[in-house]
């Protein structure tokens, strides 16, 4: 496969990384959140029809990045909702669920719905992935929690109908915990996980989870494996092809390579998975990036923002993918069917465009006499970019040349260019044998004309696109102004209605206020001189009833106070009786303690006197029998002390005997271990053998030195 790409850098929202993007049903992209150069974002950006716009919403969630965003669509009600889970703005990740609800036609308001945290909610995480399964379940895998220094490898499922979480147990070859990996769903049953990072190691392995059985399997993929990476993107560009782009690898190396995974969708269990690295038809490559987003809309791949090499990337990459024959993998070929006896050629193409052996190659330089193509009698076909160029058979005497431009950025513009150039077709019949140079001149002239016309078309197209952008922006501003004017008109109308209502009610309110003030004055016995008799009687009745009510309230309050005083008196009596009983108990306890103290003092005096008697003091106070008893006790104590002393002497003698034996053993001859060592060997001066053994040895048993002489010592 081969890839063409271009970069757009104007009219974009603020650069960011760690954001999320969702494909809408009308070929639009909705982007939420991300981390900027200063703070994270919580805005909603919409890309549709080549234009960016900001979506206003009610009750937006907190700013975050590293979250997941998953689209759920109800085709019957034409309602859509995007489920936002997790992410972070500080070291502690979020664990909340936010749901953005809106109409699928993007009309009306965008409303955020916040769900309360349930008891079985999983830990907060960031860098995880989430997919929509059967349009009713959110399947979450992986992620990390900086606050707990933990990477996850469990599968969490959030049910949109019950709004409850469930951790599903899985079997098989479960992948290790990781984050910033990629996930994609195949055949609405198989969830694939590629790459990621676990805090120490980057991965380039591929795992598959069967969501019907919740069985994991590690996939062996043929071809050249991509580098291990995280923070990359994975985009399903065809039912059996996934495009991997960018990421960050080992040694913090930012990547910009592209790989395509071929999936055997008809035989997931036993088919062959294969990696392919396509060729990029450009002298330069896209900027390396990390934590960007990639979407496939309108048969093109859009890559937005991200970070790389320490900078935020504020750009939008647009990719077109072609097969090995130069055909777009997304849309059918645009073919031209020339008339008989004509030769169709194209404008210059890059020399790297793949052509088969039967393809007629048109040089990228202007046609000259030496580069003219002399066709063969048979028909051949050349495939250049998105156009099939056919060369039918011609006669041997004449050649008719038709030049048509075919390289363009979209099918619509291709049709316009072909239509315009069809009026500029130059036909000239030239004898083949005699006027080869004229054919070359004609080719040069046609080439220059087509180049000039193509440049004019591109300039006009660019200007028309810019004018359309300005007109769209002006229409949006006019629409916004019109909406504001309508709101202001409605507000003025409401103010006018309220003013009229107030003016109508004001005289009535003033009359009621005057009547109430007059009644109050009469109640205070003011201005009652000219009142009729009925008014006097009415006022008297009112005062009498008020007096009765006041007396009744006073009696109730007095009775209530009396009851409260009686209750307090009763409580005081109960407290006094309770305190009296407690005081009696404490008094009895104190007496017992004093008696015990007196007994201890007497016992202490007795023990002191006994001690003095044992020391031979105050013996004149004792009776004869007491003295005899004391003498017996002392005799027994002396015998016990003497026995204990003898035991200590015996232990010390045994200890000394053992030490003496050990010393004797150490001083015995090391050869016979019987006789004492009494010979000094020369010249080493070691004394470790006896005189008997020294006569039998020629070397010292300790240092192996030759014995030259020996001296016997006596003890």
PARO-256476 format. One line per 2 residues: their letters; for each residue x, y, z of C-alpha. Coordinates in steps of 0.1 Angstrom, whole numbers, plus 5000, padded with zeros to 4 digits. Layout:
<rs>
A) X Y Z ~ ...
</rs>
This chain:
<rs>
XX) 5000 5000 5000 ~ 5009 5037 4995
XX) 4999 5068 5013 ~ 4996 5105 5002
XX) 4993 5131 5029 ~ 4990 5169 5034
XX) 4990 5192 5064 ~ 4965 5220 5073
XX) 4976 5246 5099 ~ 4950 5274 5096
XX) 4916 5277 5112 ~ 4922 5251 5139
XX) 4912 5251 5175 ~ 4938 5253 5203
XX) 4965 5227 5202 ~ 4962 5199 5227
XX) 4971 5163 5236 ~ 4953 5135 5254
XX) 4919 5146 5240 ~ 4893 5123 5225
XX) 4875 5124 5191 ~ 4843 5107 5180
XX) 4830 5100 5145 ~ 4795 5114 5139
XX) 4769 5099 5116 ~ 4771 5128 5092
XX) 4808 5126 5085 ~ 4818 5150 5112
XX) 4843 5148 5141 ~ 4835 5158 5177
XX) 4865 5166 5199 ~ 4864 5170 5237
XX) 4890 5180 5263 ~ 4927 5175 5262
XX) 4957 5191 5278 ~ 4970 5224 5265
XX) 5002 5244 5271 ~ 4988 5259 5304
XX) 4957 5241 5315 ~ 4934 5212 5304
XX) 4903 5219 5284 ~ 4866 5209 5287
XX) 4854 5224 5254 ~ 4837 5207 5225
XX) 4850 5213 5190 ~ 4832 5202 5159
XX) 4849 5195 5125 ~ 4824 5191 5096
XX) 4825 5200 5059 ~ 4860 5212 5063
XX) 4851 5238 5089 ~ 4858 5240 5127
XX) 4833 5254 5152 ~ 4829 5254 5190
XX) 4798 5237 5204 ~ 4781 5254 5235
XX) 4768 5230 5261 ~ 4751 5232 5295
XX) 4767 5220 5327 ~ 4800 5209 5312
XX) 4823 5185 5332 ~ 4856 5194 5347
XX) 4886 5199 5324 ~ 4905 5167 5318
XX) 4927 5146 5295 ~ 4935 5109 5292
XX) 4898 5101 5294 ~ 4877 5079 5270
XX) 4848 5091 5248 ~ 4824 5065 5232
XX) 4794 5072 5209 ~ 4761 5055 5214
XX) 4734 5061 5187 ~ 4697 5053 5188
XX) 4685 5051 5152 ~ 4648 5049 5161
XX) 4648 5082 5181 ~ 4677 5098 5162
XX) 4693 5106 5195 ~ 4730 5103 5203
XX) 4750 5103 5234 ~ 4787 5103 5241
XX) 4799 5086 5273 ~ 4829 5102 5289
XX) 4847 5082 5316 ~ 4878 5089 5337
XX) 4908 5110 5328 ~ 4927 5134 5350
XX) 4936 5170 5355 ~ 4959 5164 5385
XX) 4977 5134 5399 ~ 4945 5119 5411
XX) 4923 5106 5382 ~ 4886 5109 5378
XX) 4862 5080 5383 ~ 4830 5097 5372
XX) 4807 5091 5342 ~ 4795 5121 5321
XX) 4771 5117 5292 ~ 4767 5143 5265
XX) 4732 5141 5249 ~ 4723 5157 5216
XX) 4702 5152 5184 ~ 4719 5132 5157
XX) 4714 5161 5133 ~ 4733 5184 5157
XX) 4703 5207 5160 ~ 4691 5218 5194
XX) 4711 5220 5226 ~ 4740 5198 5239
XX) 4732 5187 5274 ~ 4757 5171 5299
XX) 4743 5145 5323 ~ 4762 5137 5354
XX) 4757 5103 5371 ~ 4761 5098 5408
XX) 4789 5075 5418 ~ 4777 5040 5427
XX) 4791 5017 5454 ~ 4806 4993 5428
XX) 4822 5020 5407 ~ 4858 5011 5397
XX) 4889 5031 5407 ~ 4896 5063 5388
XX) 4919 5059 5359 ~ 4934 5076 5328
XX) 4950 5062 5296 ~ 4924 5035 5294
XX) 4903 5026 5263 ~ 4865 5020 5259
XX) 4843 5007 5231 ~ 4805 5005 5226
XX) 4793 4969 5225 ~ 4758 4961 5211
XX) 4749 4999 5216 ~ 4741 4992 5253
XX) 4773 4984 5271 ~ 4805 5004 5276
XX) 4835 4980 5278 ~ 4866 4995 5295
XX) 4901 4980 5296 ~ 4934 4990 5312
XX) 4944 5024 5323 ~ 4965 5037 5352
XX) 4961 5055 5385 ~ 4990 5078 5394
XX) 4976 5083 5429 ~ 4978 5046 5436
XX) 5008 5038 5413 ~ 4987 5010 5397
XX) 4982 4998 5361 ~ 4951 4978 5354
XX) 4943 4948 5332 ~ 4907 4941 5342
XX) 4876 4945 5320 ~ 4849 4968 5334
XX) 4815 4970 5319 ~ 4790 4999 5323
XX) 4754 4991 5314 ~ 4736 5022 5300
XX) 4702 5008 5308 ~ 4708 5002 5345
XX) 4736 5027 5349 ~ 4756 5001 5369
XX) 4792 4989 5368 ~ 4803 4953 5366
XX) 4838 4938 5366 ~ 4837 4908 5343
XX) 4860 4879 5350 ~ 4880 4867 5320
XX) 4899 4836 5311 ~ 4927 4827 5287
XX) 4959 4846 5281 ~ 4951 4878 5299
XX) 4974 4907 5289 ~ 4994 4925 5315
XX) 4983 4958 5330 ~ 4989 4987 5307
XX) 4978 5022 5297 ~ 4979 5044 5266
XX) 4973 5014 5244 ~ 4948 5012 5215
XX) 4916 4992 5212 ~ 4893 4984 5182
XX) 4862 4962 5177 ~ 4859 4936 5149
XX) 4827 4919 5138 ~ 4809 4934 5168
XX) 4823 4905 5189 ~ 4861 4907 5191
XX) 4879 4935 5210 ~ 4916 4938 5200
XX) 4943 4955 5222 ~ 4976 4966 5207
XX) 5007 4981 5224 ~ 5007 5002 5256
XX) 5030 5010 5285 ~ 5031 4996 5321
XX) 5054 5021 5337 ~ 5085 5001 5329
XX) 5080 4985 5295 ~ 5066 4994 5261
XX) 5046 4967 5243 ~ 5039 4958 5206
XX) 5019 4927 5213 ~ 4983 4920 5200
XX) 4955 4905 5221 ~ 4920 4895 5212
XX) 4890 4893 5237 ~ 4859 4873 5226
XX) 4831 4894 5242 ~ 4807 4865 5239
XX) 4828 4842 5260 ~ 4852 4867 5276
XX) 4881 4846 5266 ~ 4915 4864 5259
XX) 4939 4851 5232 ~ 4974 4864 5222
XX) 4977 4868 5185 ~ 5008 4857 5165
XX) 5011 4882 5136 ~ 5032 4876 5105
XX) 5053 4903 5089 ~ 5076 4929 5104
XX) 5063 4939 5138 ~ 5060 4977 5146
XX) 5082 4991 5173 ~ 5068 4988 5208
XX) 5049 5020 5216 ~ 5022 5038 5235
XX) 5000 5068 5229 ~ 4995 5058 5193
XX) 4963 5057 5173 ~ 4945 5027 5157
XX) 4919 5034 5130 ~ 4897 5008 5113
XX) 4900 5019 5076 ~ 4883 4989 5062
XX) 4865 4959 5078 ~ 4897 4939 5077
XX) 4924 4966 5079 ~ 4935 4988 5109
XX) 4960 5017 5105 ~ 4985 5023 5133
XX) 5002 5057 5135 ~ 5027 5074 5157
XX) 5031 5071 5195 ~ 5061 5071 5218
XX) 5086 5042 5220 ~ 5115 5032 5242
XX) 5140 5059 5253 ~ 5111 5085 5249
XX) 5114 5083 5211 ~ 5084 5099 5193
XX) 5073 5080 5163 ~ 5057 5089 5129
XX) 5057 5056 5111 ~ 5025 5040 5097
XX) 5016 5003 5099 ~ 4986 4984 5086
XX) 4972 4953 5103 ~ 4954 4928 5080
XX) 4928 4909 5098 ~ 4912 4876 5086
XX) 4876 4887 5095 ~ 4862 4855 5081
XX) 4884 4833 5103 ~ 4894 4852 5134
XX) 4902 4820 5153 ~ 4926 4803 5129
XX) 4933 4829 5102 ~ 4966 4846 5095
XX) 4971 4881 5108 ~ 4997 4902 5089
XX) 5016 4935 5094 ~ 5023 4957 5064
XX) 5042 4990 5064 ~ 5030 5011 5035
XX) 5051 5035 5014 ~ 5045 5072 5018
XX) 5045 5092 4985 ~ 5063 5122 4998
XX) 5099 5133 5004 ~ 5090 5143 5040
XX) 5071 5124 5067 ~ 5044 5137 5091
XX) 5057 5151 5124 ~ 5063 5125 5151
XX) 5035 5127 5177 ~ 5020 5112 5208
XX) 4985 5111 5222 ~ 4968 5125 5191
XX) 4935 5114 5176 ~ 4928 5097 5142
XX) 4894 5095 5124 ~ 4881 5082 5091
XX) 4854 5104 5075 ~ 4844 5110 5040
XX) 4869 5083 5028 ~ 4899 5102 5042
XX) 4920 5098 5074 ~ 4922 5129 5096
XX) 4949 5131 5123 ~ 4946 5161 5148
XX) 4971 5177 5171 ~ 4991 5157 5197
XX) 5025 5164 5212 ~ 5060 5155 5200
XX) 5096 5165 5207 ~ 5086 5187 5236
XX) 5061 5209 5216 ~ 5023 5209 5210
XX) 5014 5203 5174 ~ 4987 5226 5161
XX) 4980 5209 5127 ~ 4956 5186 5109
XX) 4970 5158 5087 ~ 4949 5144 5059
XX) 4958 5110 5045 ~ 4947 5091 5014
XX) 4955 5053 5012 ~ 4960 5035 4979
XX) 4966 4999 4971 ~ 4997 4985 4952
XX) 4981 4994 4919 ~ 4975 5030 4928
XX) 4938 5026 4934 ~ 4921 5042 4964
XX) 4911 5016 4989 ~ 4880 5037 4998
XX) 4863 5046 4965 ~ 4861 5032 4929
XX) 4884 5043 4901 ~ 4877 5073 4878
XX) 4881 5058 4843 ~ 4883 5075 4809
XX) 4873 5057 4778 ~ 4890 5073 4748
XX) 4878 5069 4713 ~ 4894 5045 4688
XX) 4928 5052 4674 ~ 4938 5076 4702
XX) 4966 5075 4727 ~ 4957 5087 4762
XX) 4986 5101 4783 ~ 4986 5118 4817
XX) 5005 5148 4832 ~ 5037 5141 4852
XX) 5035 5117 4881 ~ 5060 5108 4908
XX) 5085 5082 4897 ~ 5076 5061 4927
XX) 5041 5053 4915 ~ 5039 5015 4910
XX) 5033 5003 4874 ~ 5031 4968 4861
XX) 5053 4954 4833 ~ 5026 4960 4808
XX) 5021 4996 4818 ~ 5031 5024 4795
XX) 5052 5049 4814 ~ 5049 5086 4807
XX) 5080 5106 4816 ~ 5077 5134 4842
XX) 5095 5159 4818 ~ 5079 5175 4788
XX) 5075 5153 4757 ~ 5104 5155 4733
XX) 5112 5136 4701 ~ 5133 5112 4721
XX) 5106 5105 4747 ~ 5077 5099 4723
XX) 5059 5067 4728 ~ 5055 5045 4698
XX) 5025 5022 4707 ~ 5024 4986 4699
XX) 4996 4970 4679 ~ 4981 4955 4711
XX) 4962 4975 4738 ~ 4980 4982 4771
XX) 4968 5000 4803 ~ 4986 5024 4827
XX) 4972 5032 4861 ~ 4983 5066 4875
XX) 4969 5079 4908 ~ 4931 5074 4906
XX) 4927 5073 4868 ~ 4929 5043 4844
XX) 4947 5053 4812 ~ 4941 5029 4783
XX) 4960 5028 4750 ~ 4941 5011 4722
XX) 4956 4998 4690 ~ 4964 5024 4662
XX) 4974 5023 4626 ~ 5010 5022 4614
XX) 5007 5055 4595 ~ 4992 5081 4618
XX) 4990 5089 4656 ~ 4963 5110 4673
XX) 4974 5124 4707 ~ 4950 5135 4734
XX) 4962 5151 4766 ~ 4940 5149 4798
XX) 4948 5161 4833 ~ 4937 5136 4860
XX) 4956 5142 4892 ~ 4934 5161 4917
XX) 4924 5161 4954 ~ 4888 5150 4950
XX) 4865 5133 4925 ~ 4844 5164 4921
XX) 4874 5186 4912 ~ 4886 5158 4889
XX) 4854 5160 4869 ~ 4856 5198 4867
XX) 4892 5196 4854 ~ 4884 5169 4829
XX) 4854 5189 4817 ~ 4873 5220 4813
XX) 4902 5203 4796 ~ 4879 5184 4773
XX) 4872 5217 4754 ~ 4910 5222 4751
XX) 4918 5189 4733 ~ 4942 5194 4705
XX) 4940 5169 4676 ~ 4967 5168 4650
XX) 4973 5141 4624 ~ 5010 5137 4617
XX) 5027 5111 4595 ~ 5046 5088 4619
XX) 5076 5081 4596 ~ 5085 5116 4585
XX) 5075 5140 4613 ~ 5087 5127 4646
XX) 5101 5161 4657 ~ 5067 5177 4652
XX) 5052 5152 4675 ~ 5077 5162 4702
XX) 5069 5199 4697 ~ 5032 5192 4699
XX) 5037 5173 4732 ~ 5057 5202 4747
XX) 5030 5227 4737 ~ 5002 5206 4751
XX) 5021 5200 4783 ~ 5027 5238 4789
XX) 4991 5246 4782 ~ 4978 5220 4806
XX) 5001 5231 4833 ~ 4990 5267 4830
XX) 4953 5257 4829 ~ 4958 5234 4860
XX) 4975 5263 4879 ~ 4946 5287 4871
XX) 4921 5261 4882 ~ 4939 5255 4914
XX) 4941 5292 4921 ~ 4904 5297 4913
XX) 4895 5267 4935 ~ 4916 5281 4964
XX) 4900 5315 4961 ~ 4865 5300 4959
XX) 4872 5278 4989 ~ 4884 5309 5009
XX) 4854 5329 4997 ~ 4831 5301 5008
XX) 4847 5299 5042 ~ 4843 5337 5046
XX) 4806 5335 5034 ~ 4799 5306 5058
XX) 4815 5325 5087 ~ 4795 5356 5078
XX) 4763 5335 5076 ~ 4770 5321 5110
XX) 4776 5355 5125 ~ 4744 5368 5108
XX) 4725 5339 5122 ~ 4740 5345 5157
XX) 4731 5382 5154 ~ 4696 5373 5143
XX) 4692 5349 5172 ~ 4704 5376 5197
XX) 4680 5401 5182 ~ 4651 5376 5186
XX) 4660 5370 5222 ~ 4663 5407 5229
XX) 4629 5413 5212 ~ 4613 5386 5234
XX) 4629 5401 5265 ~ 4616 5436 5257
XX) 4581 5422 5251 ~ 4581 5404 5284
XX) 4593 5436 5302 ~ 4565 5456 5285
XX) 4539 5430 5296 ~ 4552 5431 5332
XX) 4551 5469 5332 ~ 4515 5470 5320
XX) 4505 5444 5346 ~ 4522 5464 5373
XX) 4505 5496 5362 ~ 4471 5479 5363
XX) 4476 5464 5397 ~ 4492 5495 5414
XX) 4460 5516 5420 ~ 4442 5486 5435
XX) 4471 5479 5457 ~ 4472 5515 5468
XX) 4435 5514 5478 ~ 4440 5482 5498
XX) 4470 5498 5516 ~ 4450 5529 5525
XX) 4421 5508 5539 ~ 4445 5487 5560
XX) 4462 5519 5573 ~ 4429 5533 5583
XX) 4419 5501 5601 ~ 4452 5501 5619
XX) 4446 5537 5630 ~ 4412 5527 5643
XX) 4426 5498 5662 ~ 4450 5521 5679
XX) 4420 5544 5689 ~ 4431 5572 5666
XX) 4407 5592 5645 ~ 4376 5576 5660
XX) 4356 5608 5668 ~ 4334 5608 5637
XX) 4328 5570 5634 ~ 4293 5556 5633
XX) 4279 5536 5662 ~ 4283 5503 5643
XX) 4321 5509 5640 ~ 4324 5516 5677
XX) 4306 5484 5685 ~ 4328 5465 5661
XX) 4360 5480 5675 ~ 4349 5472 5710
XX) 4342 5436 5701 ~ 4376 5433 5684
XX) 4394 5447 5715 ~ 4374 5425 5739
XX) 4382 5393 5718 ~ 4419 5404 5717
XX) 4419 5409 5755 ~ 4404 5374 5760
XX) 4430 5359 5738 ~ 4458 5377 5755
XX) 4446 5365 5789 ~ 4443 5330 5777
XX) 4478 5330 5763 ~ 4492 5345 5795
XX) 4475 5318 5816 ~ 4489 5291 5793
XX) 4523 5306 5795 ~ 4521 5309 5833
XX) 4509 5273 5836 ~ 4537 5261 5814
XX) 4563 5280 5835 ~ 4548 5265 5867
XX) 4551 5230 5853 ~ 4586 5237 5842
XX) 4595 5250 5877 ~ 4579 5219 5893
XX) 4598 5196 5870 ~ 4631 5213 5878
XX) 4623 5210 5915 ~ 4616 5173 5912
XX) 4648 5168 5893 ~ 4667 5187 5919
XX) 4653 5165 5947 ~ 4662 5134 5927
XX) 4697 5147 5923 ~ 4700 5154 5960
XX) 4688 5120 5970 ~ 4712 5104 5945
XX) 4741 5125 5957 ~ 4733 5115 5993
XX) 4734 5078 5985 ~ 4766 5082 5966
XX) 4781 5102 5995 ~ 4772 5074 6020
XX) 4788 5048 5997 ~ 4820 5069 5993
XX) 4822 5074 6031 ~ 4820 5037 6038
XX) 4847 5031 6011 ~ 4869 5057 6028
XX) 4865 5040 6062 ~ 4875 5006 6047
XX) 4906 5022 6031 ~ 4916 5038 6065
XX) 4912 5005 6083 ~ 4934 4987 6057
XX) 4960 5015 6060 ~ 4961 5011 6098
XX) 4966 4974 6094 ~ 4994 4980 6069
XX) 5011 5004 6093 ~ 5009 4978 6121
XX) 5023 4951 6099 ~ 5051 4975 6088
XX) 5060 4982 6125 ~ 5060 4945 6133
XX) 5084 4938 6103 ~ 5107 4966 6113
XX) 5109 4952 6149 ~ 5115 4917 6135
XX) 5143 4930 6113 ~ 5159 4948 6143
XX) 5157 4916 6163 ~ 5174 4896 6135
XX) 5202 4922 6136 ~ 5205 4916 6174
XX) 5190 4949 6184 ~ 5163 4955 6211
XX) 5167 4919 6224 ~ 5161 4930 6260
XX) 5124 4935 6251 ~ 5119 4898 6242
XX) 5109 4869 6263 ~ 5131 4838 6268
XX) 5109 4817 6245 ~ 5110 4845 6218
XX) 5148 4845 6220 ~ 5150 4807 6216
XX) 5127 4809 6186 ~ 5148 4837 6171
XX) 5179 4816 6176 ~ 5164 4786 6158
XX) 5154 4808 6129 ~ 5189 4823 6126
XX) 5205 4788 6128 ~ 5183 4776 6100
XX) 5191 4807 6079 ~ 5229 4802 6085
XX) 5226 4765 6074 ~ 5208 4775 6042
XX) 5234 4802 6035 ~ 5262 4778 6041
XX) 5247 4752 6017 ~ 5241 4778 5990
XX) 5278 4790 5995 ~ 5291 4754 5991
XX) 5271 4750 5959 ~ 5285 4782 5945
XX) 5321 4770 5954 ~ 5314 4737 5937
XX) 5302 4754 5905 ~ 5332 4776 5904
XX) 5356 4747 5909 ~ 5340 4728 5881
XX) 5342 4758 5858 ~ 5379 4763 5866
XX) 5386 4726 5861 ~ 5370 4727 5826
XX) 5390 4759 5817 ~ 5422 4741 5829
XX) 5414 4711 5807 ~ 5408 4733 5777
XX) 5441 4752 5783 ~ 5459 4719 5785
XX) 5443 4706 5753 ~ 5453 4738 5736
XX) 5489 4735 5748 ~ 5493 4699 5738
XX) 5511 4688 5707 ~ 5490 4693 5676
XX) 5504 4660 5661 ~ 5499 4635 5689
XX) 5475 4656 5710 ~ 5489 4639 5742
XX) 5522 4654 5752 ~ 5527 4691 5759
XX) 5542 4712 5731 ~ 5577 4719 5745
XX) 5598 4724 5713 ~ 5605 4757 5695
XX) 5612 4752 5658 ~ 5638 4773 5640
XX) 5638 4794 5619 ~ 5599 4799 5620
XX) 5599 4799 5659 ~ 5566 4780 5661
XX) 5560 4760 5693 ~ 5532 4735 5686
XX) 5547 4700 5688 ~ 5564 4678 5715
XX) 5600 4666 5715 ~ 5589 4631 5704
XX) 5571 4643 5673 ~ 5598 4669 5665
XX) 5623 4641 5658 ~ 5599 4626 5632
XX) 5591 4658 5613 ~ 5612 4677 5587
XX) 5588 4707 5582 ~ 5568 4728 5605
XX) 5532 4715 5607 ~ 5519 4751 5608
XX) 5538 4770 5581 ~ 5555 4741 5562
XX) 5589 4757 5566 ~ 5619 4734 5567
XX) 5631 4726 5603 ~ 5668 4736 5605
XX) 5671 4735 5643 ~ 5649 4730 5674
XX) 5651 4742 5710 ~ 5634 4722 5738
XX) 5619 4743 5766 ~ 5611 4732 5801
X) 5582 4742 5824
</rs>
